[in-house]
Amino acid sequence: MTEAAAREAVTRWLRLIQADAELSAYLIGVDLDRFTAHLARQLVAGGPVLEGWPGLPEAQRRRAGDYLAGVLAASSDQAVIDEAAAQFQAGLAGHCPGLLPEPVGTFVVAALARLVGGGGDRAARLALLAVLGRVHRRYRLRPEHGPLIGAALAPVAPRLCPPPVSTGWERRWRRAWALVERAAGRMGDGPAFWPAEVIGRDLAAEGVALLTVRPWRRLPFRPGQAVPLCLPRHPGRWRWYCPANAPRADGMVELHVRAVPAGTVSRSLVHEVRPGDLLHFGPPVDVGLSLPAGPSSVRAWPSTAEPGATARPGSSCPATGGSLT
């Protein structure tokens, strides 16, 4: 691990520690810049990282270690995805140069691989299909492109999906590509992604964050719609969220996010994301729009909200959105 990657991992880890009501007390009075540099050096050297944090009881040390293990696993996953995306683009360029722009390669390969591998629950598959359907339309993909994309994806998919994905690849790919083509017929035209910068972050309660986000281009969101959201650190995991407001005059929207205990995306949004970080929106989808997500269709805004979340007056979306994973 490089020193820059180690500092990034330690920074993300300390954000989780600061968000933990019990562990954050052990950071009081600590020079975080020096502490981050020390821990990063320990990480690069392969030494015992938490030995540099004196006074931490054993139970809290184990929990902090669990946080660190999760961050390191995510960092490793990101490196694998970046390498797989580069190989995918190289393979695709050999058959059809320029078919998909390189900047969208990471998102596309991660989303396609996840879809072929099952895509999680139906809500997650629906979010994937909303984005991939728009990618299909945006870059004017045709039926003959399906086998080319599948051939480029096949060598890298086993690194991104559960091992069974390599079994019956042709059948799995044909089924996934058929879903993408059907979704493309329902998604309409427009951008596939909206990069957005986090402008503000407030903790409304334990495990609930209010994020103020400014898309680089105005997000065409209307009340009653749901929006797929993805974090660059989890590029294959698109989750539904319902912004708390229509875009303001300056284009900003608010997200009210509750961390789900086993949720990768929601926990990152609540505990790790800070002002200046980027996230990506997919195309807004009407709540009643039906998209194919497997053997049968499901409707947008499935039950990805936290149980007990309350709805805003006049809205069919809960005020506090969450994700199952």
ChimeraX attribute file (.defattr): number of C-alpha atoms within 10 A of each C-alpha:
attribute: neighborCount
match mode: 1-to-1
recipient: residues
	/A:1	13
	/A:2	12
	/A:3	15
	/A:4	11
	/A:5	15
	/A:6	21
	/A:7	20
	/A:8	16
	/A:9	23
	/A:10	23
	/A:11	20
	/A:12	20
	/A:13	24
	/A:14	23
	/A:15	17
	/A:16	23
	/A:17	22
	/A:18	17
	/A:19	17
	/A:20	16
	/A:21	11
	/A:22	10
	/A:23	18
	/A:24	14
	/A:25	11
	/A:26	17
	/A:27	15
	/A:28	10
	/A:29	7
	/A:30	10
	/A:31	9
	/A:32	13
	/A:33	9
	/A:34	10
	/A:35	16
	/A:36	19
	/A:37	16
	/A:38	16
	/A:39	23
	/A:40	24
	/A:41	17
	/A:42	18
	/A:43	21
	/A:44	16
	/A:45	13
	/A:46	10
	/A:47	12
	/A:48	10
	/A:49	18
	/A:50	16
	/A:51	12
	/A:52	13
	/A:53	14
	/A:54	9
	/A:55	9
	/A:56	16
	/A:57	9
	/A:58	9
	/A:59	9
	/A:60	13
	/A:61	17
	/A:62	13
	/A:63	14
	/A:64	19
	/A:65	15
	/A:66	13
	/A:67	16
	/A:68	21
	/A:69	13
	/A:70	14
	/A:71	19
	/A:72	18
	/A:73	11
	/A:74	16
	/A:75	19
	/A:76	12
	/A:77	17
	/A:78	17
	/A:79	12
	/A:80	14
	/A:81	24
	/A:82	17
	/A:83	14
	/A:84	23
	/A:85	24
	/A:86	16
	/A:87	18
	/A:88	24
	/A:89	23
	/A:90	15
	/A:91	19
	/A:92	21
	/A:93	16
	/A:94	11
	/A:95	14
	/A:96	14
	/A:97	12
	/A:98	12
	/A:99	15
	/A:100	20
	/A:101	10
	/A:102	14
	/A:103	9
	/A:104	13
	/A:105	18
	/A:106	21
	/A:107	25
	/A:108	21
	/A:109	27
	/A:110	24
	/A:111	24
	/A:112	25
	/A:113	25
	/A:114	24
	/A:115	28
	/A:116	22
	/A:117	22
	/A:118	19
	/A:119	25
	/A:120	15
	/A:121	12
	/A:122	20
	/A:123	23
	/A:124	26
	/A:125	25
	/A:126	30
	/A:127	31
	/A:128	31
	/A:129	30
	/A:130	28
	/A:131	28
	/A:132	26
	/A:133	26
	/A:134	26
	/A:135	24
	/A:136	21
	/A:137	21
	/A:138	16
	/A:139	14
	/A:140	12
	/A:141	15
	/A:142	10
	/A:143	10
	/A:144	8
	/A:145	16
	/A:146	17
	/A:147	14
	/A:148	16
	/A:149	23
	/A:150	22
	/A:151	18
	/A:152	21
	/A:153	23
	/A:154	18
	/A:155	14
	/A:156	22
	/A:157	25
	/A:158	17
	/A:159	17
	/A:160	20
	/A:161	18
	/A:162	14
	/A:163	11
	/A:164	10
	/A:165	20
	/A:166	18
	/A:167	10
	/A:168	9
	/A:169	17
	/A:170	14
	/A:171	10
	/A:172	17
	/A:173	24
	/A:174	15
	/A:175	14
	/A:176	24
	/A:177	22
	/A:178	14
	/A:179	21
	/A:180	26
	/A:181	21
	/A:182	15
	/A:183	25
	/A:184	24
	/A:185	14
	/A:186	16
	/A:187	23
	/A:188	13
	/A:189	15
	/A:190	12
	/A:191	16
	/A:192	21
	/A:193	22
	/A:194	18
	/A:195	19
	/A:196	22
	/A:197	19
	/A:198	20
	/A:199	18
	/A:200	15
	/A:201	18
	/A:202	13
	/A:203	16
	/A:204	12
	/A:205	9
	/A:206	12
	/A:207	17
	/A:208	22
	/A:209	23
	/A:210	20
	/A:211	23
	/A:212	20
	/A:213	25
	/A:214	24
	/A:215	22
	/A:216	13
	/A:217	12
	/A:218	16
	/A:219	23
	/A:220	13
	/A:221	19
	/A:222	15
	/A:223	17
	/A:224	18
	/A:225	24
	/A:226	25
	/A:227	25
	/A:228	25
	/A:229	25
	/A:230	25
	/A:231	22
	/A:232	15
	/A:233	17
	/A:234	19
	/A:235	22
	/A:236	24
	/A:237	24
	/A:238	30
	/A:239	28
	/A:240	30
	/A:241	28
	/A:242	29
	/A:243	27
	/A:244	20
	/A:245	14
	/A:246	17
	/A:247	20
	/A:248	11
	/A:249	8
	/A:250	9
	/A:251	15
	/A:252	20
	/A:253	23
	/A:254	21
	/A:255	20
	/A:256	23
	/A:257	27
	/A:258	27
	/A:259	25
	/A:260	20
	/A:261	12
	/A:262	11
	/A:263	15
	/A:264	17
	/A:265	23
	/A:266	26
	/A:267	23
	/A:268	18
	/A:269	25
	/A:270	25
	/A:271	22
	/A:272	19
	/A:273	21
	/A:274	19
	/A:275	13
	/A:276	12
	/A:277	14
	/A:278	19
	/A:279	23
	/A:280	20
	/A:281	22
	/A:282	26
	/A:283	26
	/A:284	23
	/A:285	23
	/A:286	17
	/A:287	17
	/A:288	12
	/A:289	14
	/A:290	16
	/A:291	25
	/A:292	21
	/A:293	27
	/A:294	16
	/A:295	7
	/A:296	9
	/A:297	13
	/A:298	18
	/A:299	17
	/A:300	22
	/A:301	27
	/A:302	16
	/A:303	15
	/A:304	19
	/A:305	23
	/A:306	17
	/A:307	11
	/A:308	8
	/A:309	14
	/A:310	14
	/A:311	13
	/A:312	12
	/A:313	9
	/A:314	8
	/A:315	13
	/A:316	16
	/A:317	24
	/A:318	24
	/A:319	22
	/A:320	25
	/A:321	28
	/A:322	28
	/A:323	25
	/A:324	21
	/A:325	19
